[in-house]
Amino acid sequence: MTMDKKNDIALGMFILGGTGALIGYVLDSGLLGIVAGVLGLLIGSLVGWLGGRRFLLIICVGAVTGAAIGYQSGDRDVLIMAAGSGAAIAGFIGAQVQRFYD
């Protein structure tokens, strides 16, 4: 396994595992944070193993943009939905960008 592949796996685990843990934090549930964090680690390692570094970064930009927009409402539920929607929309765009570069 090359060093690039290991870095991609670590990046995927960090991004998606951290996202899962933050979901639990925002919802004030320690158990949900642990479960979502572990699932994020597993899915992130798979995406990283498949070589989706650009894809992961595009999803992060979408999630942060959506969270910034949702934060303006002052409602926690809107923040969660906006961040998830931003990540999903960016995921669709990221898949197309990934296809373009391949």
Steps between C-alpha positions, in 0.01 A plus 500: 500500500646832396535802725240692297246223557570503875458878509168472314373239746607711800338811349175316436492358851573842652236686299213253521580379853519859621174577326330211678634613837382856434152371418484340843629817662247724329217263598629477861531122486826332597387159380391637162835680470689177559287293262501765226874557551582130461279471192668811360841344560399188309342682208783756489763227483312337212469828307868576566603151392311554176697823447235764560714782644361766265149367560539525879633854484211612279253347746670687788469829316129430439436406862677807636318727253164347591578526872597866461172573324298296752672670793350831391153369592591450866315164509699182569275283285538731201877497553508119487279481193692774317837337570372161384340648191815692414708184534256299288488758222878533508522119486307496175725773361806318634403181321479689173833675561661165584367354174638797309850451639493124442 
